[in-house]
Amino acid sequence: DFGDKPDFLFFSDGQRRIDFVLVYEDESKKMTHKRSDRKKQKRKRQVYESNLINNGLQLEATRSVLDEKLIFVKVHAPWEVLCTYAEVMHIKLPLQPNDLKTRGSAFNWFSRLFRVDENIIKPEQEFFTAPFQKEHLSNFYIQDKDTFFNPATRSRIVHFILSRVEYATKNNVKKFGINKLLDTGIYKAAFPLHDSSFRHPSTDPGCTSERYLLYREWAHPKNIFKLQPLDFIRRYYGEKIGIYFAWLGFYTNMLIVAAVVGVACFLYGCLTKNDCTWSQEVCDPNIGGNIIMCPQCDKVCTYWNLTITCESSKKLCIFDSFGTLVFAVFMGIWVTLFLEFWKRRQGELEYEWDTVEYLEQEEQIRPEYEAQCTHVVMNEITQQEEHVPYTACGKCIRMTFCTSAVFFWILLIIASVIGVIVYRLSVFLVFSATLSQHISGTEAIRKYLTPQTATSVTASLISFIVIMVLNVIYEKVAILITDFELPRTQTDYENSLTTKMFLFQFVNYYSSCFYIAFFKGKFVGHPGNPVYWLGKYRNEECDPGGCLLELTTQLAIIVGGKAIWNNIQEVLLPWVKNLIGRYCAAARSEKVVPRWEQDYHLQPIGKLGLFYEYLEMVIQFGFVTLFVASFPLGPLLALINNMLEIRLDAWKLTTQFRRMVPQKAQDIGAWQPIMQGIAILAVVTNAMIIAFTSDMIPRLVYYWSFSVPPYGSHSSHTMKGYINSTLSVFNISDFKNASKPFSPWFGNQTICRQVYRDFRYPPGHQHQYEHNIYYWHVTAAKLAFVIVMEHVIYFVKFIISYVIPDVSQKTKSKVKREKYLTQKLLHENDLKVVKKTMGKIADKIIKGVDSTFRPKVE
């Protein structure tokens, strides 16, 4: 019935186009269920298909070429059905071509270099559109009835019908919808068809081979630097897929600016690191070489020389520079520009894709919700009885349990972070005691492989592994909790799951970074009176250069590792599954396989669609914005990842998955407010990283206040003496027995210096080991910096948000013009008809009156 044509898209008559395909297993050949169950399934399927026919759809069944147990039911919607449901669904269709003049952008000549060749994918003609009405059929721009409804619209209409047709009634509750039939196994699959193979165009000269063109001009790796054909993507996959790729492409383009500035700041740090006075002092054998540091742990750790941290201090100069401050301020403004310009771009797409006044249809109740509807309540609005799955008390108990479960699992995530912290504390003791023995005689290695470096790198790797494992667990947990919560509609389900998943992912991914940035090394006491974790483990100290370098290491490992892992997983899993399926199919038969059977063996799109793609990108957006002050190369890594992500997602959709049912979408949904929340939080975190994690504020306070009299001895402002001034002094005789090192003291010195930046009075002072005046100056400067930076950036963000309108003037003009035409064509035409009809009646009445009163001619 397909003439041995692998891309045949019609019924056996070659005239009626296949708009949807249902697949089921022949009940007479099933051996896995009881006979009574098979009969019930068959009866439900037959009732369902009969009701489909009663609703106007046309069906044709055919047996599988490769597996005789499979039956494919091809579904076609005739013209009358399409017109009827297009009106019911308020689908906007063309009225007339867009006659507004568009001014060319000054950058058109440049962007043309990156666009898809217009001779291959022709730009779509712009139309003014209006919600379809059958009674105004003549006013719509219909050149050919076969092409007036494109394949995506046809399959969307058919899916609307499939989702609402009944198949059974139980206890006065109607059972309906293809989703429930798929869940119960009555049907194995339901999907619209791809229009051709992605490897070669269709042999049918009337087929546009859009899938082949999408693969060649969009999904193929050679197009990595090309702009996406968004209108073509939307035409084939629908607005929901189109808006995702539009957002991802816009985000990637905006990252180019952030990446350029980030690389510039990184290069600035590289070029100025040799002028870093405090790092030179650390490496100077006459300064850092004469500074003996106190042990970093109890008993087993020994005294050490400051010059060991020479290499890490040089690296820190790259990231902890004035360029970091400039980049943090820039990113605070960049994220606002990104969100504001995206809202503007989204407004343009809403108009171009006819979703400005998109009215969502009343959503179908989820089958899982419907199955639990055992309680009867009175609807306050309709004053009619309706079935619900739980009473008000039951709903309260269910919500309480779900909320408690969410907090419980979040606490487990925090517990895993604490576990990594305990690993750091315990392993540092081991590295401190054994590392120097294992690398004896290798002074060059010792400079790079310090106990803190070894602890930091291994802990970051373990943290990354824990994060990826917890991801898998918490995805399942979030789904289980949401399933138990039992949302009524699919939108409610997705919003609830989005909240839980993002909350889990936020704590999972960012908690270790927040710990390093804001807690590590902040509450450690001093050598004579250290602070202990769990009464056993001495709290972690930062490197003399600060924790900024460790935060950078953590971010590089998590961001880079996550990108590599996700991309490999997204590409390999569907590819391997399809490869195994094709191998098994080829082993069974060498026959020509029709298009519907080829598509059946592709991977199905999950119920959540693009949920995980959005989640991945929003988590990355958090890394790029929240901690960018410590990692200026973050936007560059994100840019490279996203350029690959666009093509991998496109390749995956085009080649490895069945065609998705086209869906309307006005925007990116709940992800927009989530990103706005991240943008607000990013200003605070970056200000606090510069103030409390980096060493910039203490250096500035020293330079402007404590390097010159009355506190300093230099005649002019300088950074000389900074290291000696900021490392507090401790008398080794004040060590307690519990923390006194085993290793003997060398030389005749009686003091050691505190590892981390701390400002305390020296031994012998009347307030020895208490915070000195330098500490309070630095603390005040840090708080002042955070307040000033936050207010300046928030003020600029407010101005930008006010200046940039959400909808451009050009788009507003198009919307007004479309409303005017709709009124003119659809409403004024009716008035003209009425006026014309009434006019004829009026003329007859006037003529009658004239003949009665006109005098007779003699």
N, C-alpha and C positions, 0 to 999 in steps of 0.2 A: 504493500500500500504506500510505499515511498519511492518506488521506481529505482531502487538501488542508488539513490542520491543521498549522501550522508548529511547534507544540509537542507533537506526537504522540510519546509515549515508549514505545510498545509494538510488538510484532510485528504483522504484518498481521491477526492474529486479534483484536487489541485486548485480549488477556488477559495475555499474557506480557510482563513489563517488560524493557526494554533495560537491561542492566547494564554493557555495555561495547561499544565500536564499534571494529572494525578496518577500515582503509582500504588498498586496494591498487589498482594500475593494471592493467587487463586486459592480460595478456601478448600476446594476439592483436593488440592495437592499439599495442603498443610498437614504435618504430622505432629506438630509440637503442642497442639491444643486439643481439648476435648471436643467431641463432635458437636455437642450442644453449644459450646462457646463459638465454634466456627459458624454454626447456623445463625447465632445472634449477630455476629459480626457481619455476615453476609446480608442479613435482613436490614441492619442499620445502613450499610453501604448502599443497598438497593433503594431504600427509602430516601436517602440523601440524594442520590443521583436522579431519582424521579422528581424530587423537589427542585433540583437544579434545572431540569428540563421544563418544569412548570413555571420557573422564573424566566424562561426564555433562552437559556443557554443551550447550545447544541453540543452533544457528546459523540465521540467515536472511540471505540476500544480496539486495541491491537496487542498482540502477544509479543513478548520480548524475543529478540533474535538470538540472544546469548543464553537466556535462562527462561525456559518455558513456564516456570511457576509465576513469573512476573507479568502483570497486565498493565499497560499504559492507557489511561483514559485521556484523550485529547479534548480540550474544551475550547469552544469558539463562541464569541459573543456577536450576534448579528447587529446590524445598524440600529434597529429600533431599541434593542436593549442598551446599547452604548449611549444613545440619546437620552433615554429615560433615566439611567443612573448618573450620567454626567450632570443632569439637572438636580438630581437628589443630592449628589456629592458636592454641588457648587463648584464644579471644575471650570476654571477660566479658559476660554478658547478665543481664537483670533477674531477681531471685528474688522480691522483694516490695517494696512501697513502703517508703521510709525512715520508720521510726516514732519516730526520736529527736527530742525537742523541741529546737528551735533558739531561742536567745535573740536577740532583735532588738538590733541595735547602736544606740547612742545617736545615731549619725550617719545612720541610715536615712532619717529625714525629709529630711535635707539632700541625700543622694545620690540620693534619689528624683527630685529636680528635674532631674538629669542623665541618668537612665536612659531607655532606650527604653520607650515606652508598652507596658505589659503587655497591653493589649487588642489590640495589633498583633502583637507577638511574645510569645507566652505563655511564662512561665517553664517550663522542663522539670521534670517530676516527678522527684524524687530516688528512686532505687531502691538497695537492696542487691543487689550483683551477685556472680556466681561464674563461673569458667570453664565454658563450655558442655559438657555431656555428654549424648549422645543417650539413654543408658539412664535418665537422670533428667529426661527431657523434661517430665514432668507436674509437676515441682517449679518449673519456670520460669514466669514471669509472661507467659503467652501469651494475649492477647485476640483477636488477629487474625494469622493466619499471614502475610498479605501485608505487615503493618507490623512484625512482630516483628524482622526484619532491616531496618534502615533503608537507604536507597539508598547511603549512604557505606560501610556495612559490606558490602553486597552487592558493590559495585565493588571493594572491597579484597580480598574473597575471590576474585573472578574474576581479578583481577590476579595474585594468588598462584598460581592455576592456570596462567594464561598464561605466567608466568615460569618454570614448571617442566616444561612439556610438551615432549617431544622432537619434532624435525623431521628429524633425520638422524643417521647413525652413520658416523664416518670413523676408520679405523685404531683400531677398538675404543674410540674416544672418542665419547661421546654429545654431540650438539649439541642444545641446548634453549634455550627462552626467547624471549619476544617482543622483548627488547632487541636480541639479535643479529639477529633478522629485520628490525628497524627499521634497524639500522646497515648491513646489507647491501642495503637498499632493497627487500626482498621485500614488506614492508608500508611504506606511506608515513606512517601515523599509527596510534596506538592510544590511546584516551582514554575516560573515562566522560562521560556527557552532563550538561550543565546541565539543570535541570528546567523552565526557562521562559526567556523573554526578560527582560532586565533593565529594559526600558522599560515593560512592562505585564505583569500577571499572566497565567497560563496560562488558556486557554479551557476546559480540562478541570476540571470542578468538584471532582474527586477529587485534583487536584494542589495541593500546599501552596504552590507558587510561591516557594520559599525564596530563589532567586537574586534575584527581584524585590524581596523584603522586605529582603534584605541590601543591595542597592543603595540602596533608598529610606531605610532606617533606619541604615545603617552607612557606605556608601561615598560617599554624596552630600555635597557640601561644606557643606550646611546643618547637618550633624550634627557639626561640628568641635568643639563644646563638649560633646557627649554622650559618655556612657560606652559602651564597645563591648559588644555582645551576644555575649560570649565563648562561652557554651554553644551558641548558635545557629551561630556560626562553626565551632566544633568539630564540630557535628552535620553541617554541610554539607561542610567541607573536611578534617576529620580533626584529630587531636591535634597533628600536626607544625606545621600552619599555626596552629592555635589557640594553641599555646604561644608561638609567635613574637609574635603580636599581644598576648597577655597580658603577655609580657615588655616589649614596646615601650610598651604602655599604662602598665604599672607604672613603668617608667623615666621616662616623660613626666610622670606624676603626681608622682613624687619630685622631678623637676626644678623643679616649681612652688615648693617650699620653697627650693631652692638659688637660683633666679632672684630670689625676693623678697629674700633676704639679700644677694645680689650687687648688686641695684639699690640697696638701702639703703646698702651700702658705697660704691657709686659716687656716690650723692647726698651722702653724708657728705663724700666727697672734694671734690665740687663746692661744697658749702657752706663748707668750711674752707680752700679754696684761697687765699682772700684773706688768711687769717691765717698763711700760709706765709712765715715770716721769711726763709728762705734764698732763696726766689723773689723776694721784695721787694728783697733785696740785689742780685740779678742785674739787676733792672729799674731799680734806683736809679741815676740818672746820676752821682751823687756817689760811688757805690761800684762797681757794675758798669761804669759809664761810664768810670771811671779805670783799669780793669783791662785791660791789653793781653795778648792771648793769643798763644802761639807758633803758627807755621804748622802746619797739619795734614798737610802733605805736603812733599816735598822740592822746593826751588827755585821751582816755579811758584806755590805757595801763598804767601799774604801774611799779615802780621799782621792781627789782627782784634779787635774790641771785644767784651767779654763780653755787653753788652746785646743783641747780635744774637739770643742764645738766650733772650730774655725770654719769648716766647710759648710755646716748648717747655717752659720751666721751669714755667710756669703749668699747662700740661696735665699735666706730670709730677706736680704736687701732687695732682691728682685721683686718680691711680692709685697713687702712692707715699705712702700715708698709713697712719695707724694702723688704719684700716678694712681695709686689705689684709691685715695680720697676722691680724686677727680672722676675716676671710673664709677665709684659708688654713687656719687651725685648724678652723674650722667645716666646710670641705669635706673635711678628713681624717676627721672624725667622720661627716659625711653619707654618704660613699662606703661606710663600714662599715655604717651603718644601711640603706642601699639594698641591699647584698648580703645582709645578714642577713634583712631583711624579705622580700626576694625569695625566698630559700630557704624561708621560712615560707609565703609565698603559693604557691610551687611545690609544696610538700607538700600544700596544700589541693587544688590542681588535680590532682595525681597521684591523690588519692583520688576526687575528683568525676568524673574522666575515666577511672577504672579502669586506671591505669598504676602503682599502688603495687607490685604484684608482677608487673609486665609482663615476660614472658619473650620475648626476641627469638628469632625462629625462626632456624634455621641459614641464614645468608645464601647467596644464590645466587652462584656464582663469576661474576666479570665476564667477559663474552664475550671481551674483549681478553686477559685472562689465560688463558682456556681455549684460545684460538687458538694460543698460544705453548707449550702443554704438549707438549713433544717429548721430555723426559728422563723416565726411569723410575727411581723411588726406592722404598725400602721404608719404609712407615709404621711408626714404632716402637710405636704404640699398637695398631693393627689387625693388624700383621704381614702386611699385604697390599701389593701393588705399587700405586703411584699415579703419575699423570703430573704433572710440574711443568715450568715454563718454563725453569728454569735450575738448575745445580748449586750447591752451597754456595760454591764458588770464584766462579762466575759472579754469584751474588747479592752477594758481597762486592765484586767489581769494580763492579757496577752501583750499589751504595750509595755507594761511594767517589766514583764519577763524579758522582752526583747531589748529594752533599754539596759537592764541589768546585765544581760549577756554581752552587749556591746562593750560596756565598761569593764566587764570581767576580762574579755579578750584584749582590750587595750592595756589593762594592767599586766597581762601576760607578755605583751610586747615590751612594756617597760621593764619587766623582770628579765627578759632576754638581754636588754641593753645593760642592765646591772650585771648580768652574768659576764658580758664582754668586759665590763669595767673591772670586775674581780679578776678576770683573766689577765688584764693589763697589770694589775697590782701584784699578782702572784708571779707571773712570768718575768716581770721586771727584776724581781729578786734573783731569779735563776740566771737571767742574762747578765746581771751585774756581777754575780759570783763566778760564773763560768766562762763568759764570752772572752774576757781578756786572756784566759788560759789557753783557749782553743786557737786564738789568733796571735799567739806570742811570736815575736820576731817579725811581725808584719805591721809596721807602723802605718804604712799607707792605707791598709784595710781598716785599721783601727780608727782612722780619722772619719771614715764613712760609716762603718758598722758599729756605732755606739749602742749601748744597751737601750737607750730611748728610741733610737731609729729602728732597731730590730723589733722592739715591742710595738711601736706605732704601726709599722708595715704589716706585721703578722696579725695584729688586732684588726686592722682595716680589712684585710683579706677575710678573716673569720667573720667580721661584721657583715661583709658583703654576702658571704655564703649563707649566714643566718637570715639575712633580709630576703634572699631569693627563696629559701626554703619556707620561711614564714608567709611569703607572698602566696605560694601555692595553697598553704593551709587556710589562710584567712580569706582567700577567694571563696573557698567552699563554705567556710563558716558564715561569711556575710550572706551567701545565697541561702543557706539553711535558715538563718535568722529571719531573712526577708520572706522566705516561703512560709515560715511559721506565723509571721505577722499577717500574712494573707491579704495583700493589697487588692483592691477591687478591679482596677484596670491596669493595662500594661504600662501606661505612663506613670501611674502611682507606683508601680513595681520598680520601674527604672529609676525614678527619683529617690525612692527609699534606698535602693541598692547603691546608687551613686553616693549618697550621703555616708553610708556605712563603709563602703569600699575606700572612699577618699580619706575618711577618718582613720581607718586602719593603715592605709598606705602612708598617710602623713606621719603618723607616729612611727611606723616601721622604718621608713626611709630617713626621716629627718632627726629622729631622737638622738642618734649617735653624734650627728653634726652639732646639734644644740648642746650636747654634753661637752664636747671638745671646745666649742666656741665660748660658752658662758659659765661652765662649772669647773672644768679641769683646771687645777692649779690656782683656784680662787679661794679655797677654804682649806689651807694646809698647815696653818700655824707657823711655827719657826723651829729650827733644829732642836732647840731645847725643850720644846713643847709641841710636838707634831699632833695632827688630827688623824684619828684612825677610823677606817670603815669597819663596821661590824665588830668593833673592839679588837680587831686582829690585823687588818691590812692598813698600812700607812697610806694616807691619801696621796694621789698622784700629783707630781709637780710638773710644771712646764719646763721646757728647755730654757736656758738663759735668754734665748732670742724670743721666747714666747710660744704660745700654742698655735700661732697662725700657720706655721709651716706644716704642722700635723693636720690641721683642718684642711689645708690645701691637698695634702696626700690622701686624706679620707675621701674628699670630694672627687679627686681624679680617679681613684679606684672604683668608687660606686658609680659615678656617671659613665666612665668608660666601660666598666664591666657590665653594667645594666644595658647599655646600648648594644654591645656585642652579643650578649646573651639573648636579648629580645629579638634582634634581627635574625640570628641563627634559628631561634625557635620558630619565628613566624614563617621563615622560608622553608626550613627542613621538614617540619611536621606535615603540612599539607602535601608537600612535594613527594615525600616518602610514601604517604598513604595512597596518593593517586598512582604512584609508580607501581606499588604492589597490586592495586586494583587493575591497572592496565595489563600488567604481566599475567595475572590470573585470567583476565578476559581473553587475552591473545592466546593463552594456552588452550582455552576451550573452543575457540572458533576463529576462522579466518574470514568470516562473512563481513559484508559491509554493514556497519552499525548506523542506525538513523540518529539524527540530532538529539531526539528526546532521550535515547538510551545513553548516548555519550554524556549528556549533561547529568543524567541520573548517577553516573559513576564518579562525578566530581564531588567535592566536599560540600556539605550543607552549611549555610550561614547560620550561626547560632542565634538563639532567640534575642540576645542582647545586641546583636548587630555590631556597630562600631564602638560599643561601650569601652572595650579594653584598649582600642586605639586612642580614644580620647583620654582615658585614664593615664596611659603611658606618656602622652605628650604633656598633660597638665602637671604630672609629677616632675617631668623634665623642666617645665616652665618654672616650677618651684625652685629647683636647683640653680637654674640660671639667674633667678632674681633674689632669692633669699640669702644666698651666701656668696654672691658675686664679688664682694669686697675682698675675699680671701682667694678668689680663683678667677682672675681676669680672662683666662683662656676658656672658661666655661661656655660662653656664647659661641666660640669657634667650634668646640666639640659638638655642641647642640646643632650648629649649622650643618656640619658634615653629616651628622647622624640623620638630620631631617631631610637632607637632599637624597640620602639613600632610602629613608623611610617612605617618602612619597612614591618612589618607583617600586619599592618592595610591596607596599600596600596595593599599588595599581596592578603590579604583576600578579599578586595573590588573587585579587578580585577577578582579574580578566582571564587568568589561565587555570587556577586551581579550584575555584568555587563556582557553584551554580549561580545563575543570575538572581540577584536579590529582587524581591518585590518592590517596585518603586514606591517611595513614600514621600509625602509632603513634609517639609520642615521649614519653619520660619527663621530659625536661628540655631545656635549651637546648644540651646537649652540651659540646663542647670550649670554647665561648665563656665558660663560667662560670669555669674556672681562668685563662683569659686575663684576664678582668676583675679577678679577685682579684690577679693579678700586677701589673696596672696600678695597682690601689688601693694596693698596698704601695710601688710605685715613686713614686706621686704624693706621698706624705708626704715622701720624700727630695727630690724635685725642687722642691716648693714651699718647703720649708725652705731649700734652697740658693738659690732665686730671691730670697727675702727677704734672705738673708745676703750673697750675692755679686753679685746683679744689681741689686737696689734699693739706695737710699742710706740705708736706715733705720738700720742698725747704726752707720755712721760718725756720723750725726747724733746718735744716742743717746749714743755715747761722748763726742762733743764736749759735749753738753748736761750730762752728769753729771760729766765729769772734766776736760775741756780748756777749758771756758769760765770756770772759776774757778781760783784759785791752788791748787797751785803752778805749773800749766801755763798758765793763763789769767790775764787781768787784770780780769775782771768780778767784782763783789762778790757776785753771786747767779747761780744757774744760768740760762742764757739761750742762745738760738740766734743772737744777734747776733755778727757777726764770723765766722760759720761759713764763708762762701765764701772770705774772705780767708785763713782758717786752713788750708783744705784744698787750695788750688791751689798746688802747689809752684812755687818761683821758679827761673828759669833765666837765666843771663847770656848775652846774644846774642853775646858775643865767643867763647863756647865752641862755637859751631856749627862743624861740619866743612865743608870745601869741598863735599862731595858733597850735603849737605842744606841748605846756606846759601841762604836765599831770594833771588831776583833783585830783588824790590822793595826799595827803600831803607827804612831805619828812619826813622820820623818822630819829631820832638821830640828832647828831650835825654835820654830814658829809656834805660837800658842793660839792662833786664831785661824778660822776658816770662813769662807764667804757663803752667804745664802745663795742657793741655786737660782731661784726665780727672782724676778723684780719685786723687791719689797723695800720699804723705807722705814727703818727702825733705828732707834738710838743705839749706839755701840755699848759694849760691856763697860761697866765703870761709871756710866752716866746715871744720874739719880732716877731716870725713867728708862733704864736699860731694857732693850727688846720691845719697847712700846713704839707705836707709830709716831714718826717725827713730823715736822712742819711740811717737808717735801711731800709726804703721803697725802696730807689734806689739800695741798695745792693741786696735786695730780687728780685727786678724787673730784674736787670742785670743777676742774677743767674738763674732766670726762663728762660729768653731768651736764655742764654748760654746752659742750660740743653736741651731745645727743639732742638736747632741747633745740638748739639753734639749727642743726642740720635737719631735724624732723620738720620744724616749722617752715624753713625755707623751701624744702622740697614739697611739702603739702601745699604751700601757698602757690608754688609754680604749677603743681598738678591741678589745683582749683582753677587757675587762670586758663590753663590749656583746655580743661574740660569745658569751660565756659565759652572760649573762643571758637573751638571746633564744633560745629553743629553735628548732631547725629545723622542728619539727612541733608545731603547737598542740595543747593538751589536747583541744579539741573534735574535731580530726581523728583523734587517737589513739583517742578513744572510738568514733568511727564505724568505724574499722578493726577494733577489737576486736569491736564489735557485728556487723560483717559476717562476720568469721571464725566467730563463734559461730553465726550463722544458717546459714552454709555447712555447718558441721559438723552442725548440728541437722537441716537439711532434706535434705542430700545423703547423710549417713552414718548418722545415727540412724534415718532412715526405713528404710534397708536392714536395720539391726539389728532394728527392729520387725517387719519382714516375716519375717526369720529366726526371731525369737522366737515370732511368731504361728504359723508353720509348725511349728516344733519343739514348741510348746505343744500343738497338735492331736495330733501324734504321741504326745507324752507322755500326754495324756488317754486316748488309745486303749489305750496300754500299761497304764495304771493300771486302766482299766475291765476289761481282759482279766485282769489279776492278781486283781482283786476277784471276778470271776465264778468264778475257779478255786478260790479259798480260802473263798468265802462259804459258810456252812453251809446245807444245804437246809432249806426251810421245810416243816414237817410239818403 
